C-alpha cells in the first residue's frame, strides 16, 4: 500500500510540474524511477522482503502507464469517429 501511495504521489506531482504543455511527459519522468538498481541492491545486500517495496512500485507504475495508454487510445478512437 505504501508503494502504491508513493507511486500515485510521484505521478501526480509530475503531472502538476508538467503544466498544460507536458503533463504526461512530466508525470512519466517523475513517476517512473530506476527501480531495477534498487531491487538489485535490496536482493544483494538485504533480503527478498526488502525488495518487495520497489518491486510493487514497478507493478504500480506499469499499471498506471497501461491505463494512460488505454485512455489515450480511446481518446484517439473517439476523435477519429467524429
DANORTA-V27659 format. One record per helix or strand. SS is the DSSP state (H for helix, E for strand). FROM is the first residue (numbers start at 1). TO is the last residue. Records with the same first field share a line. If there is no record, write none. Layout:
SS->FROM-TO, FROM-TO
This chain:
H->2-18, 23-31, 35-45, 48-81
